[in-house]
């Protein structure tokens, strides 16, 4: 079983491995991964807790059927954002969360990165 600290480290490293991705802390203690100026992954939680917030245009219905997933607050769920939360002792599906981070990156990068000109 993956510990919360190990899961946090793996998920953060995975998010930041995407082209143009960078880490930010827009609010004290809230770690995010951005591409351009837009957030594509909220990488929260500390101590025994882990949370990952992502935008899921393709997997949204499946994600919402999972017991560990809730709608993102502040009305952000209307844009397809969800948050997966885990506590100490929970089985953290790191592979699934990595794929959701990938999907979120693709969705956000499509509008956050400068368009390339065709030659």
PEBEL-V301431 format. One record per pair of residues at least 4 apart in sequence whose C-alpha atoms are under 8 Angstrom apart, sorted by the first residue. I is the first residue (numbers start at 1). J is the second residue. Records with the same first field share a line. If there is no record, write none. Layout:
# PEBEL-V301431
I->J + J
This chain:
# PEBEL-V301431
1->91 + 92
2->6 + 7 + 91 + 92
3->7 + 88 + 89 + 92
4->8 + 47 + 48 + 49 + 50 + 86 + 87 + 88 + 92
5->9 + 46 + 47 + 48
6->10
7->11 + 50 + 92 + 94
8->12 + 43 + 50
9->13
10->14 + 94
11->15 + 43 + 94 + 97 + 98
12->16 + 33 + 43
13->17
14->18 + 98
15->21 + 33 + 41 + 98 + 101 + 102
16->21 + 22 + 23 + 33
17->21
18->105
20->35 + 36
21->33 + 34 + 35 + 36
22->33 + 34 + 35
23->31 + 32 + 33 + 34
24->31 + 32 + 33 + 34
25->29 + 30 + 31 + 32
26->30 + 31 + 32
27->31
29->44
30->42 + 43 + 44
31->42 + 43 + 44
32->39 + 40 + 41 + 42 + 43 + 44
33->39 + 40 + 41 + 42 + 43
34->38 + 39 + 40 + 41
35->39 + 40 + 105 + 108 + 109 + 112 + 113
36->109 + 112 + 113
37->112
38->108 + 112
39->108
40->54 + 55 + 101 + 104 + 105 + 108
41->52 + 53 + 54 + 55 + 101 + 104 + 105
42->51 + 52 + 53 + 54
43->50 + 51 + 52 + 53
44->50 + 51 + 52 + 53
45->49 + 50 + 51
46->50
48->87 + 88
49->85 + 86 + 87 + 88
50->85 + 86 + 87
51->83 + 84 + 85 + 86
52->83 + 84 + 85 + 97
53->72 + 81 + 82 + 83 + 84
54->81 + 82 + 83 + 100 + 101 + 104
55->79 + 80 + 81 + 82 + 100 + 103 + 104 + 107 + 108
56->60 + 80 + 81 + 82 + 100 + 103 + 104 + 107
57->80 + 103 + 104 + 107
58->103
59->63 + 100
60->64 + 80 + 82
61->65
62->66
63->69 + 82
64->69 + 70 + 71 + 82
65->69
68->84 + 85 + 86
69->82 + 83 + 84 + 85
70->82 + 83 + 84
71->76 + 77 + 81 + 82 + 83
72->76 + 77 + 81 + 82 + 83
73->77
76->80 + 81
77->81 + 82
86->90 + 91 + 92
93->97
94->98
95->99
96->100
97->101
98->102
99->103
100->104
101->105
102->106
103->107
104->108
105->109
106->110
107->111
108->112
109->113
